[in-house]
Amino acid sequence: MQVWPKISIVTPTFNCGHLVRKCIESVTSQKYPNVEHIIVDGASTDDTTRVLGEFPHLRWISEKDTGEANALNKALKMVTGDIVCWLNADDYFCPNALEPVARLFREHPTWDLVYGDTNMVDPTGRVLWVKRSSPNTSISSLARWWENSSMPHQPSMFFSTRLLQEVGPLNESLHFSIDLELWFRCAVRTKFHHINQVLSCATQRPDCKSGGTEVEQIKSHWRVLRPFLSQLPFIEQVDFWQEYYFGRLSGLKNHTHLDPTRFPDSEEALLGVIRTINLHPSSLSVLAHLFPDQQALLAIVELLNQRGLHFKETKLISIPDRELQSRAPERGTVVVDGIFFERNRTGIYRLWDSVLKSWSKTPFARRVVVLDRSGHAPRYPGIRYRLLPRADITSLNEEAALLATVCREENAGLFVSTYYTSVVGIPSVMPVYDMIPEKNGWDLRSVDWVAKDLAIKRASAFCCISESTRRDLLEICSDIPPQSAAVTLCGVDRDVFRPASDDEIFSLRQRLNLNKPYFILAGGKTNYKNAHMFFEAMRTLPSQHGFKVLVTGGLFEEESLGDLKTECEIVTATLSDEDLRAAYGGALALVYPSRYEGFGLPVVEAMACGCPVISSPWSSLPEVGGGAAMYITDVATLANALVEVQKPDTRALLIAAGYEQATKFSWDTMAHQLQLVFEQVIEATQPKISGSPLSPDQAHHGKSIGARVIPNE
């Protein structure tokens, strides 16, 4: 027989005799078999001690203290339980709140923090609203304390005793933000686990400590926040400051109370300002609105000038800066336009983020300059960054002129764009991700595809992310010499995409309510992803009602299925890499029946996580899946695969083969292959367009790379 863990409830109180009885009775009514309730009273002058004396099971003391944190620290020293909850005297538990929490701690002994939702009630107990906490509480979400509606609430949080012992006592120098500061320290050390249940009720009353003290609370929150921001990755810190400054500007979601406007005293904060003002055509006016103090405004303008950013009338622009030339960059610099980083954080973002990370660990980093469009590029040591305003690809000639000027200032030997910008007069290598628009008959008059066509015409060489993509490029653009197109396969980050723990899988399944066996369908919204084939196959399964489908990588509208609706529930989610790892780990299979892929990152990432893969034999997918995937061609073969993949022997074979297949793909390898191509093109085009090709052992699949001769336009 398993023993229930002991739960210690700690309650600080002062002159709350009219409220504390309800708090105590909410604990005794739980009928939980192993609980203690500790109350520390600050020498109340009302009838609090009389009420406490009516409950012989309580452990309590009444003596003067220096504040709430001091009282809580006294209570925590008295704790003898395994789990601790801080329940204020004016708060109380909902029925059956403790048992579900205790069960989670018992089933997951490595967990240290579980939290649920809270009813916000008036003094009569009437529910005013339900505070639904974010299921992804972390340092990043806690930093956005102004998003009050999604923040956790203290009476619905349960900590392991070992966690509280590790993080240390509450900060008694604080009057406000006591709980926020504790949560930050916990978030540094452990993951928060959300339970989708209302656990407590928090009384909203005019005489509470926080009433009428908003300004003091804000100042306190900022003091608590700043030391923990540095715990976030660089790009997440920039995201934070962008949200802060944009919130100040927009006045949305109660951001107007974010007092005061803070001067950007870090690179991350300055980039947050740049992102914000870049969203508006009148950048200088927006900057002046954010910083009405004239001295602060002039100081920020000077910071922008030092980074090569200037104002023409009110628009933020980049113009030739003579001071930049004094840096004397190394001859043969590789200028990488980071334009895609200001777009979605999809596969292309992952590709270049991973490549820059790999280069940063090599001497090649010293030759790389990343053009950081409006502060969106991820930062890695050893690589130099140069700020540029937000890209405007509706003016391709102006963009090309700007980029050519920058390349000359940087003594560029090569230009590379992450997404279809191009230059004249500078050798360039074009990454080719796919030929989807051309192969699928899309409208090529769209500005992106016009830019892509121009970049192809101006490129000296091409790096294709699969052999299939290379074949399509050479088929569609028949004037490209085959020797100028290399294959540089994508990779997988095995520090991120690896088998998930049981606790990670359980937590995700609970949060997304994946309470049945489920399949993953990636990118289900786009037609060429072939989601309709999957749902048509699901309809043929007699047991379809026993499954769920998790759609990732793009919201999927169930109404678009029309007559193909199935009895299986569809769950759509945008997942972090960590959550995606857990999703793969718990899935029956990744189903990826796409008609066309430039590479197919989900396939190799799923395999690295131990998830069986069902895919199609078209375009690049056999290159990625190798012999480790089940390949289907129609509804019947897909339906058979959905059944077959559930058999233990089949799963074991696919998982083992998938692990082996995933080892063939590495971002470090891709970064090295790109470097070889870049160096070859630089050598072939300096001082004239000539040079010997790469030897077979230098080029992927033995293909040599020669630069095209591109006439001046």
C-alpha positions as CSV (number, residue, x, y, z in Angstrom):
1,M,0.0,0.0,0.0
2,Q,1.4,3.4,-1.0
3,V,1.6,6.1,1.5
4,W,0.3,9.6,0.6
5,P,2.9,12.3,0.9
6,K,2.5,14.7,3.8
7,I,1.3,18.2,2.8
8,S,2.1,21.1,5.0
9,I,-0.1,24.2,4.6
10,V,1.5,27.4,5.9
11,T,-0.6,30.5,6.7
12,P,0.6,33.9,7.8
13,T,-2.1,36.1,9.4
14,F,-2.6,39.4,11.1
15,N,-5.9,40.6,12.3
16,C,-7.8,38.3,10.0
17,G,-10.0,36.6,12.6
18,H,-13.1,37.1,10.5
19,L,-11.5,35.3,7.6
20,V,-9.1,32.7,9.0
21,R,-11.9,30.3,10.0
22,K,-12.9,29.7,6.4
23,C,-9.3,29.1,5.5
24,I,-8.8,26.5,8.2
25,E,-12.1,24.7,7.4
26,S,-11.2,24.5,3.7
27,V,-8.2,22.4,4.8
28,T,-10.0,20.2,7.2
29,S,-12.8,19.6,4.7
30,Q,-10.3,18.1,2.2
31,K,-10.4,14.7,3.9
32,Y,-6.9,14.3,2.7
33,P,-5.2,11.6,5.0
34,N,-1.8,13.2,5.6
35,V,-1.8,17.0,6.1
36,E,-0.6,19.5,8.7
37,H,-1.7,23.2,8.9
38,I,0.8,25.7,10.4
39,I,-0.3,29.2,11.2
40,V,1.9,32.1,12.2
41,D,0.1,35.1,13.6
42,G,1.7,38.4,13.9
43,A,0.3,39.2,17.4
44,S,-3.1,40.1,16.2
45,T,-5.3,42.4,18.3
46,D,-8.6,41.0,17.1
47,D,-10.1,37.6,17.8
48,T,-7.6,35.6,15.6
49,T,-6.0,33.7,18.5
50,R,-9.4,32.8,19.9
51,V,-10.4,31.3,16.5
52,L,-7.1,29.4,16.2
53,G,-7.7,27.9,19.7
54,E,-10.9,26.3,18.5
55,F,-8.9,24.0,16.2
56,P,-6.7,21.6,18.3
57,H,-5.2,20.0,15.2
58,L,-3.4,23.3,14.2
59,R,0.2,24.1,14.9
60,W,0.3,27.8,15.5
61,I,2.2,30.6,17.2
62,S,1.3,34.3,17.8
63,E,4.1,36.8,18.2
64,K,5.3,40.0,16.6
65,D,7.1,39.8,13.2
66,T,8.6,42.2,10.7
67,G,6.2,41.4,7.9
68,E,4.7,38.6,5.8
69,A,8.0,37.2,4.6
70,N,9.3,36.9,8.2
71,A,6.1,35.2,9.3
72,L,6.3,32.7,6.4
73,N,10.0,31.9,7.1
74,K,9.0,31.1,10.7
75,A,6.3,28.8,9.4
76,L,8.6,27.1,6.9
77,K,11.0,26.2,9.7
78,M,8.1,24.3,11.4
79,V,7.3,22.3,8.3
80,T,7.5,18.5,8.6
81,G,5.8,17.6,5.3
82,D,7.0,16.6,1.8
83,I,4.9,19.2,0.0
84,V,4.3,22.8,1.0
85,C,1.5,25.3,0.1
86,W,1.4,28.9,1.2
87,L,-2.2,29.7,1.8
88,N,-3.0,33.2,3.1
89,A,-5.6,33.7,5.8
90,D,-8.0,35.4,3.3
91,D,-7.7,32.5,0.8
92,Y,-9.1,29.0,0.9
93,F,-9.0,25.7,-1.0
94,C,-11.6,24.4,-3.3
95,P,-13.1,20.9,-2.5
96,N,-10.8,18.0,-3.5
97,A,-7.8,20.3,-4.2
98,L,-5.1,18.3,-2.3
99,E,-5.5,14.7,-3.5
100,P,-4.9,15.4,-7.3
101,V,-1.8,17.4,-6.4
102,A,-0.4,14.8,-4.1
103,R,-1.1,12.1,-6.6
104,L,1.1,13.9,-9.2
105,F,3.9,14.3,-6.7
106,R,3.6,10.6,-5.8
107,E,3.6,9.4,-9.4
108,H,6.5,11.8,-10.4
109,P,9.0,11.8,-7.5
110,T,11.4,14.1,-9.5
111,W,8.8,16.9,-9.7
112,D,9.2,19.9,-7.4
113,L,6.4,22.3,-8.2
114,V,2.8,21.8,-9.3
115,Y,0.3,24.6,-9.7
116,G,-3.3,25.0,-10.8
117,D,-5.9,27.7,-11.4
118,T,-7.6,30.1,-9.0
119,N,-11.1,31.5,-8.5
120,M,-10.9,35.2,-7.7
121,V,-13.8,35.8,-5.3
122,D,-15.4,38.7,-3.4
123,P,-15.7,38.6,0.5
124,T,-19.0,36.8,0.2
125,G,-17.4,33.9,-1.9
126,R,-19.0,35.0,-5.2
127,V,-16.7,34.1,-8.1
128,L,-15.6,37.3,-9.9
129,W,-13.4,35.5,-12.5
130,V,-11.3,32.4,-12.9
131,K,-7.6,33.0,-13.1
132,R,-6.3,30.5,-15.7
133,S,-2.5,30.3,-15.2
134,S,-0.3,29.9,-18.2
135,P,0.6,26.2,-18.6
136,N,4.2,27.2,-19.6
137,T,5.3,29.2,-16.6
138,S,9.1,29.8,-16.7
139,I,11.6,32.6,-16.2
140,S,10.5,34.0,-19.6
141,S,6.8,34.2,-18.7
142,L,7.4,35.3,-15.1
143,A,9.4,38.2,-16.5
144,R,6.2,39.5,-18.2
145,W,4.6,40.1,-14.8
146,W,2.3,42.7,-16.4
147,E,0.5,39.8,-18.2
148,N,-1.3,39.4,-14.9
149,S,-4.2,37.2,-16.2
150,S,-1.8,34.3,-17.0
151,M,0.5,34.5,-14.0
152,P,0.3,31.8,-11.4
153,H,-1.4,32.6,-8.1
154,Q,0.2,31.7,-4.8
155,P,-2.6,29.7,-3.1
156,S,-2.7,27.3,-6.0
157,M,1.0,26.5,-6.0
158,F,2.6,23.5,-4.3
159,F,6.3,23.1,-3.7
160,S,8.4,20.1,-2.7
161,T,10.1,20.7,0.6
162,R,13.4,19.9,-0.9
163,L,13.0,22.7,-3.5
164,L,12.2,25.3,-0.8
165,Q,15.2,24.1,1.2
166,E,17.4,24.5,-2.0
167,V,16.2,28.0,-2.9
168,G,16.4,29.3,0.6
169,P,14.1,31.5,2.7
170,L,11.8,34.2,1.4
171,N,13.4,37.6,0.9
172,E,12.4,39.6,4.1
173,S,13.6,42.9,2.6
174,L,10.6,42.9,0.3
175,H,7.2,44.1,1.1
176,F,5.7,43.4,-2.3
177,S,6.8,40.8,-4.9
178,I,7.7,38.2,-2.2
179,D,6.0,35.5,-4.2
180,L,7.3,36.6,-7.6
181,E,10.9,36.6,-6.3
182,L,10.5,33.1,-4.9
183,W,9.0,31.9,-8.2
184,F,12.0,33.3,-10.1
185,R,14.4,31.4,-7.8
186,C,12.4,28.2,-8.3
187,A,12.2,28.7,-12.1
188,V,16.0,28.8,-12.2
189,R,16.2,25.3,-10.7
190,T,13.1,23.4,-11.8
191,K,10.2,23.1,-14.2
192,F,6.7,24.2,-13.3
193,H,4.0,21.6,-13.9
194,H,0.5,22.8,-14.4
195,I,-2.7,20.9,-13.4
196,N,-5.8,21.9,-15.3
197,Q,-8.0,22.3,-12.2
198,V,-9.1,25.2,-10.0
199,L,-7.4,24.5,-6.7
200,S,-8.1,27.6,-4.5
201,C,-10.1,30.8,-4.1
202,A,-8.4,34.1,-3.5
203,T,-10.4,36.8,-1.8
204,Q,-10.4,40.3,-3.4
205,R,-10.9,42.9,-0.7
206,P,-10.3,46.6,-0.5
207,D,-8.3,46.5,2.8
208,C,-5.7,44.0,1.5
209,K,-2.0,44.8,1.5
210,S,-1.8,45.6,-2.2
211,G,-4.8,47.9,-2.3
212,G,-3.9,51.4,-3.8
213,T,-0.2,50.5,-4.0
214,E,0.2,49.9,-7.7
215,V,3.2,52.2,-8.2
216,E,5.1,50.6,-5.3
217,Q,4.3,47.2,-6.6
218,I,5.6,48.0,-10.0
219,K,8.9,49.4,-8.7
220,S,9.3,46.3,-6.5
221,H,8.6,43.9,-9.4
222,W,11.3,45.7,-11.5
223,R,13.8,45.3,-8.7
224,V,13.0,41.6,-8.5
225,L,13.0,41.0,-12.2
226,R,16.3,42.6,-13.4
227,P,18.7,40.0,-11.8
228,F,16.8,37.1,-13.4
229,L,16.6,38.5,-17.0
230,S,20.2,37.5,-17.5
231,Q,19.2,33.9,-17.1
232,L,17.3,34.0,-20.4
233,P,19.0,33.4,-23.8
234,F,20.0,36.6,-25.7
235,I,17.2,36.4,-28.2
236,E,14.6,35.9,-25.5
237,Q,15.8,38.9,-23.6
238,V,15.4,41.0,-26.8
239,D,11.9,39.5,-27.2
240,F,11.1,40.6,-23.7
241,W,12.3,44.2,-24.2
242,Q,10.4,44.4,-27.5
243,E,7.2,43.4,-25.8
244,Y,7.8,45.9,-23.0
245,Y,8.5,48.9,-25.3
246,F,5.7,47.9,-27.7
247,G,3.4,47.6,-24.7
248,R,4.4,51.1,-23.6
249,L,3.6,52.4,-27.1
250,S,0.3,50.6,-27.7
251,G,-1.2,50.8,-24.2
252,L,-2.7,47.4,-24.8
253,K,-3.2,44.7,-22.1
254,N,-2.7,47.1,-19.2
255,H,0.8,47.9,-20.4
256,T,0.1,51.6,-19.7
257,H,1.0,51.0,-16.0
258,L,4.5,49.8,-16.8
259,D,6.1,52.8,-15.1
260,P,8.5,54.2,-15.9
261,T,9.8,54.1,-19.5
262,R,13.2,52.5,-19.0
263,F,16.3,53.7,-20.8
264,P,17.9,50.9,-22.8
265,D,20.9,50.3,-20.7
266,S,21.8,46.9,-22.4
267,E,22.3,45.7,-26.0
268,E,19.2,43.5,-25.6
269,A,17.0,46.5,-24.5
270,L,18.3,48.7,-27.3
271,L,17.5,46.0,-29.8
272,G,14.0,45.8,-28.3
273,V,13.6,49.6,-28.9
274,I,14.9,49.2,-32.5
275,R,12.4,46.4,-33.2
276,T,9.5,48.5,-31.8
277,I,10.2,51.6,-33.8
278,N,10.9,49.6,-36.9
279,L,7.2,48.5,-36.9
280,H,6.2,52.1,-37.7
281,P,7.0,54.3,-40.7
282,S,7.5,57.3,-38.5
283,S,10.3,55.8,-36.4
284,L,11.6,59.1,-34.9
285,S,8.1,60.1,-33.8
286,V,7.6,56.8,-32.1
287,L,11.0,57.1,-30.4
288,A,10.1,60.5,-29.2
289,H,6.8,59.2,-27.8
290,L,8.6,56.4,-25.9
291,F,11.2,58.8,-24.5
292,P,9.7,62.3,-24.1
293,D,12.7,63.4,-22.0
294,Q,15.0,65.3,-24.5
295,Q,18.3,64.1,-23.0
296,A,17.2,60.5,-23.1
297,L,16.0,60.8,-26.7
298,L,19.3,62.4,-27.8
299,A,21.3,59.7,-26.0
300,I,19.3,56.9,-27.8
301,V,19.7,58.6,-31.2
302,E,23.5,58.7,-30.6
303,L,23.5,55.0,-29.7
304,L,21.7,54.2,-32.9
305,N,24.2,56.4,-34.9
306,Q,27.1,54.5,-33.4
307,R,25.6,51.3,-34.9
308,G,25.1,52.8,-38.3
309,L,21.4,53.6,-38.0
310,H,20.2,57.1,-38.8
311,F,17.0,59.0,-39.4
312,K,15.9,60.5,-42.7
313,E,13.0,62.7,-41.8
314,T,11.3,60.3,-39.4
315,K,12.2,57.0,-41.0
316,L,15.0,54.8,-39.6
317,I,17.5,54.1,-42.3
318,S,21.1,52.9,-42.8
319,I,23.5,55.0,-44.8
320,P,27.2,54.7,-45.5
321,D,29.1,55.4,-42.3
322,R,32.8,56.3,-42.8
323,E,33.6,55.3,-39.2
324,L,32.8,51.7,-40.1
325,Q,35.6,51.5,-42.6
326,S,38.1,52.2,-39.8
327,R,37.5,48.7,-38.5
328,A,39.5,47.3,-41.4
329,P,37.5,44.0,-41.8
330,E,39.4,41.0,-43.0
331,R,39.7,40.6,-46.7
332,G,37.3,38.0,-48.0
333,T,34.6,38.7,-45.3
334,V,31.4,36.7,-45.7
335,V,28.4,39.0,-45.3
336,V,25.3,37.1,-44.3
337,D,22.0,39.0,-44.6
338,G,19.9,37.9,-41.6
339,I,16.7,38.9,-43.2
340,F,14.8,35.7,-42.4
341,F,15.4,36.1,-38.7
342,E,12.8,38.9,-38.6
343,R,10.3,36.4,-40.0
344,N,8.8,33.3,-38.5
345,R,11.0,31.0,-36.4
346,T,10.4,28.1,-38.7
347,G,12.8,25.7,-40.4
348,I,14.9,28.3,-42.2
349,Y,15.4,30.2,-38.9
350,R,16.5,26.9,-37.3
351,L,18.9,26.3,-40.1
352,W,20.7,29.6,-39.9
353,D,20.6,29.7,-36.1
354,S,22.2,26.3,-36.0
355,V,24.8,27.2,-38.7
356,L,25.8,30.4,-36.9
357,K,26.1,28.4,-33.6
358,S,28.4,25.9,-35.3
359,W,30.5,28.6,-37.0
360,S,30.9,30.3,-33.7
361,K,33.0,27.4,-32.4
362,T,35.5,27.6,-35.3
363,P,38.0,30.2,-36.6
364,F,35.7,30.8,-39.6
365,A,33.5,32.9,-37.3
366,R,36.0,35.7,-37.6
367,R,35.2,36.1,-41.3
368,V,31.5,36.3,-40.8
369,V,29.4,39.5,-40.5
370,V,25.7,39.0,-39.9
371,L,23.5,41.9,-41.1
372,D,21.0,42.0,-38.2
373,R,17.7,43.3,-39.5
374,S,16.1,45.3,-36.7
375,G,17.7,43.3,-33.9
376,H,16.2,39.9,-34.7
377,A,19.3,37.8,-35.3
378,P,20.4,35.3,-32.6
379,R,23.8,36.2,-31.2
380,Y,26.8,33.9,-30.9
381,P,30.3,34.8,-29.6
382,G,33.0,35.3,-32.3
383,I,30.6,36.4,-35.0
384,R,30.3,40.1,-35.7
385,Y,26.9,41.7,-36.2
386,R,25.9,44.9,-38.0
387,L,22.5,46.4,-37.4
388,L,20.3,47.3,-40.4
389,P,16.7,48.6,-40.5
390,R,13.9,46.2,-41.2
391,A,14.0,44.9,-44.8
392,D,11.8,46.3,-47.5
393,I,11.7,43.8,-50.3
394,T,9.0,45.8,-52.1
395,S,12.0,48.0,-53.2
396,L,14.4,45.4,-54.5
397,N,16.7,47.9,-56.2
398,E,17.0,50.0,-53.1
399,E,17.7,46.9,-51.0
400,A,20.4,45.8,-53.5
401,A,22.0,49.2,-53.5
402,L,22.1,49.3,-49.6
403,L,23.5,45.8,-49.4
404,A,26.2,46.5,-52.1
405,T,27.3,49.6,-50.0
406,V,27.5,47.5,-46.9
407,C,29.4,44.8,-48.6
408,R,32.0,47.3,-49.9
409,E,32.4,48.8,-46.4
410,E,32.9,45.3,-45.0
411,N,35.4,44.4,-47.7
412,A,33.2,41.5,-48.6
413,G,34.5,38.6,-50.6
414,L,31.0,37.0,-50.6
415,F,27.4,37.8,-50.0
416,V,24.9,35.2,-48.7
417,S,21.2,35.9,-48.0
418,T,19.1,33.9,-45.6
419,Y,16.1,34.7,-47.8
420,Y,16.3,36.0,-51.3
421,T,17.9,39.5,-51.0
422,S,20.7,39.9,-53.6
423,V,23.4,42.3,-54.7
424,V,25.2,43.4,-57.9
425,G,28.9,43.3,-58.3
426,I,29.6,41.1,-55.3
427,P,30.0,37.3,-55.7
428,S,27.1,35.5,-53.9
429,V,26.1,32.0,-52.9
430,M,22.4,31.4,-52.7
431,P,21.0,28.8,-50.3
432,V,18.1,26.9,-52.0
433,Y,15.6,25.5,-49.6
434,D,13.1,24.2,-52.1
435,M,11.4,24.9,-55.4
436,I,7.9,24.6,-53.9
437,P,6.3,27.7,-55.6
438,E,7.7,26.7,-59.0
439,K,6.8,23.0,-58.7
440,N,3.3,23.7,-57.4
441,G,2.2,26.4,-59.8
442,W,2.0,29.2,-57.3
443,D,1.7,32.8,-58.4
444,L,5.4,33.7,-59.1
445,R,4.5,37.4,-59.3
446,S,4.5,37.5,-55.5
447,V,7.2,39.8,-54.2
448,D,9.0,36.9,-52.4
449,W,9.2,34.8,-55.6
450,V,10.2,37.8,-57.8
451,A,13.1,38.4,-55.3
452,K,14.0,34.7,-55.4
453,D,14.1,34.7,-59.2
454,L,16.4,37.7,-59.1
455,A,18.6,36.1,-56.5
456,I,19.0,33.0,-58.7
457,K,20.0,35.1,-61.6
458,R,22.6,37.0,-59.6
459,A,24.1,34.0,-57.7
460,S,27.6,32.7,-58.3
461,A,26.8,29.3,-56.8
462,F,24.1,27.5,-54.9
463,C,23.8,25.4,-51.8
464,C,20.8,23.1,-51.9
465,I,19.5,21.4,-48.7
466,S,18.9,18.1,-50.5
467,E,19.8,16.2,-53.7
468,S,16.1,16.4,-54.6
469,T,16.1,20.2,-54.3
470,R,19.3,20.4,-56.4
471,R,17.6,18.3,-59.2
472,D,14.6,20.6,-59.2
473,L,16.7,23.7,-59.3
474,L,18.7,22.5,-62.3
475,E,15.5,21.3,-64.0
476,I,13.7,24.6,-63.6
477,C,16.8,26.8,-64.2
478,S,18.4,25.0,-67.0
479,D,21.0,27.7,-67.6
480,I,22.7,27.0,-64.2
481,P,25.9,24.9,-64.7
482,P,25.5,21.7,-62.6
483,Q,29.0,22.1,-61.1
484,S,27.8,25.4,-59.5
485,A,25.2,23.7,-57.3
486,A,26.2,21.8,-54.2
487,V,24.2,19.7,-51.8
488,T,24.5,20.8,-48.1
489,L,22.2,18.6,-46.1
490,C,20.4,20.0,-43.0
491,G,21.1,18.7,-39.5
492,V,19.5,18.0,-36.2
493,D,20.5,19.3,-32.8
494,R,20.7,16.1,-30.7
495,D,21.1,18.2,-27.5
496,V,17.5,19.3,-28.0
497,F,16.0,16.5,-30.1
498,R,16.6,13.3,-28.1
499,P,14.4,10.9,-26.2
500,A,12.2,12.7,-23.7
501,S,11.8,11.6,-20.1
502,D,8.6,10.0,-18.9
503,D,7.9,13.1,-16.8
504,E,8.3,15.4,-19.8
505,I,5.9,13.3,-21.8
506,F,3.3,13.0,-19.0
507,S,3.4,16.8,-18.4
508,L,2.8,17.6,-22.1
509,R,0.0,15.0,-22.4
510,Q,-1.7,16.4,-19.4
511,R,-1.4,20.0,-20.5
512,L,-2.7,19.3,-24.0
513,N,-5.3,16.8,-22.8
514,L,-3.8,14.0,-24.9
515,N,-5.5,11.4,-22.9
516,K,-5.7,8.9,-25.8
517,P,-3.0,7.4,-28.1
518,Y,-2.2,10.1,-30.7
519,F,-0.5,10.7,-34.0
520,I,1.4,13.9,-34.9
521,L,0.6,15.6,-38.1
522,A,3.2,18.4,-38.9
523,G,2.2,21.5,-40.9
524,G,-1.4,20.4,-41.6
525,K,-2.7,23.7,-43.0
526,T,-0.8,23.8,-46.3
527,N,-2.3,21.8,-49.1
528,Y,1.0,20.2,-50.3
529,K,1.5,18.8,-46.8
530,N,-1.3,16.4,-47.8
531,A,-3.2,16.4,-44.5
532,H,-6.4,15.3,-46.2
533,M,-4.8,12.0,-47.1
534,F,-4.2,11.3,-43.4
535,F,-7.7,12.1,-42.3
536,E,-9.2,10.1,-45.2
537,A,-7.1,7.1,-44.0
538,M,-8.1,7.7,-40.4
539,R,-11.8,7.4,-41.5
540,T,-11.2,3.9,-42.6
541,L,-10.1,2.7,-39.2
542,P,-12.9,1.1,-37.1
543,S,-11.1,2.3,-33.9
544,Q,-10.7,6.0,-35.1
545,H,-12.6,7.3,-32.0
546,G,-9.8,5.8,-29.8
547,F,-7.2,8.2,-31.1
548,K,-6.3,11.9,-31.1
549,V,-4.3,13.9,-33.7
550,L,-1.8,16.6,-32.6
551,V,-1.3,19.1,-35.4
552,T,1.9,21.1,-35.0
553,G,3.7,23.6,-37.2
554,G,0.7,25.5,-38.3
555,L,-2.9,25.9,-37.1
556,F,-5.3,23.5,-38.7
557,E,-9.0,24.4,-39.3
558,E,-11.1,21.3,-38.7
559,E,-13.8,22.8,-40.9
560,S,-11.5,22.6,-43.9
561,L,-11.9,18.8,-43.8
562,G,-15.4,19.0,-45.1
563,D,-16.7,15.5,-45.6
564,L,-13.4,14.0,-44.3
565,K,-14.2,14.7,-40.6
566,T,-13.3,11.8,-38.4
567,E,-14.2,10.6,-35.0
568,C,-10.8,11.4,-33.6
569,E,-10.3,14.7,-31.8
570,I,-7.9,17.2,-33.3
571,V,-5.6,19.1,-31.0
572,T,-3.6,22.0,-32.5
573,A,-0.6,23.5,-30.8
574,T,2.5,25.7,-31.4
575,L,5.2,24.0,-29.4
576,S,8.6,24.9,-28.1
577,D,11.5,22.6,-29.0
578,E,11.3,21.1,-25.6
579,D,7.6,20.4,-25.8
580,L,8.0,19.1,-29.4
581,R,10.6,16.6,-28.1
582,A,8.0,15.4,-25.5
583,A,5.3,15.3,-28.1
584,Y,7.4,13.1,-30.4
585,G,8.3,10.9,-27.4
586,G,4.7,10.2,-26.5
587,A,3.3,9.8,-30.1
588,L,2.4,6.6,-31.9
589,A,4.1,8.1,-35.0
590,L,4.8,11.3,-36.9
591,V,2.7,11.2,-40.0
592,Y,4.3,13.2,-42.8
593,P,2.7,12.4,-46.2
594,S,3.9,15.6,-47.9
595,R,3.8,15.8,-51.6
596,Y,6.9,18.0,-51.7
597,E,9.7,19.0,-49.2
598,G,12.9,20.7,-49.7
599,F,14.3,18.6,-46.8
600,G,11.8,17.7,-44.2
601,L,13.2,18.6,-40.8
602,P,10.4,17.1,-38.8
603,V,11.3,13.6,-40.1
604,V,14.9,13.6,-38.8
605,E,13.9,15.4,-35.6
606,A,11.2,12.9,-34.8
607,M,13.6,10.0,-35.4
608,A,16.2,11.6,-33.1
609,C,13.5,11.6,-30.4
610,G,12.6,7.9,-30.9
611,C,9.3,8.6,-32.7
612,P,8.4,6.2,-35.6
613,V,7.8,8.0,-38.9
614,I,5.2,7.4,-41.6
615,S,6.1,9.4,-44.7
616,S,5.8,9.6,-48.5
617,P,8.4,8.5,-51.1
618,W,8.3,11.9,-52.9
619,S,10.9,14.7,-53.3
620,S,13.5,14.8,-50.6
621,L,11.8,12.6,-48.0
622,P,13.5,9.3,-48.9
623,E,16.8,11.0,-48.5
624,V,16.0,12.1,-45.0
625,G,14.0,9.0,-43.9
626,G,16.3,6.4,-45.6
627,G,15.3,2.9,-44.6
628,A,14.0,4.0,-41.2
629,A,10.6,5.3,-42.3
630,M,7.4,3.6,-43.4
631,Y,6.6,5.0,-46.9
632,I,3.0,5.3,-48.2
633,T,1.6,6.4,-51.5
634,D,-2.2,6.4,-51.1
635,V,-5.0,6.2,-48.6
636,A,-4.9,2.4,-48.4
637,T,-1.2,2.1,-47.7
638,L,-1.4,4.9,-45.1
639,A,-4.3,3.3,-43.3
640,N,-2.3,0.0,-43.2
641,A,0.7,1.9,-41.8
642,L,-1.4,3.5,-39.1
643,V,-2.3,0.1,-37.9
644,E,1.1,-1.5,-38.4
645,V,3.0,1.2,-36.5
646,Q,1.1,0.3,-33.3
647,K,2.6,-3.2,-33.2
648,P,5.4,-3.4,-30.6
649,D,7.8,-5.3,-32.9
650,T,7.3,-2.8,-35.8
651,R,7.7,0.1,-33.4
652,A,10.9,-1.2,-32.0
653,L,12.5,-1.7,-35.4
654,L,11.5,1.8,-36.6
655,I,12.7,3.5,-33.5
656,A,16.1,1.7,-33.6
657,A,16.5,2.4,-37.3
658,G,15.4,6.0,-36.7
659,Y,18.1,6.7,-34.1
660,E,20.7,5.4,-36.5
661,Q,19.4,7.4,-39.5
662,A,19.3,10.6,-37.4
663,T,23.1,10.3,-36.7
664,K,23.7,11.0,-40.4
665,F,22.6,14.6,-40.1
666,S,24.6,17.2,-38.3
667,W,24.5,21.0,-38.3
668,D,28.2,21.1,-37.8
669,T,28.6,19.1,-41.0
670,M,26.3,21.4,-42.9
671,A,28.2,24.5,-41.5
672,H,31.5,23.0,-42.6
673,Q,30.1,22.2,-46.1
674,L,28.8,25.7,-46.5
675,Q,32.2,27.1,-45.5
676,L,33.9,25.0,-48.1
677,V,31.6,26.3,-50.8
678,F,32.0,29.9,-49.7
679,E,35.8,29.6,-49.7
680,Q,35.8,28.0,-53.1
681,V,33.6,30.8,-54.6
682,I,35.8,33.5,-53.0
683,E,38.9,31.9,-54.3
684,A,37.4,31.6,-57.8
685,T,36.2,35.2,-58.0
686,Q,39.2,37.0,-56.5
687,P,40.9,38.7,-58.2
688,K,39.1,37.5,-61.3
689,I,36.4,35.0,-62.0
690,S,38.5,31.9,-62.2
691,G,39.9,29.1,-60.1
692,S,40.1,25.4,-59.7
693,P,37.1,23.5,-58.4
694,L,36.9,21.7,-55.1
695,S,38.4,18.3,-55.1
696,P,35.9,15.4,-54.9
697,D,36.7,14.7,-51.2
698,Q,35.9,18.4,-50.4
699,A,32.5,18.5,-52.0
700,H,29.4,16.7,-50.8
701,H,28.6,13.6,-52.9
702,G,31.9,14.2,-54.8
703,K,30.4,17.2,-56.7
704,S,32.8,20.0,-57.4
705,I,31.7,23.6,-57.1
706,G,32.6,26.2,-59.7
707,A,31.4,29.8,-59.7
708,R,29.2,31.1,-62.4
709,V,30.3,34.2,-64.3
710,I,27.7,36.8,-63.5
711,P,27.8,39.9,-65.8
712,N,27.3,43.3,-64.2
713,E,23.8,44.6,-64.6
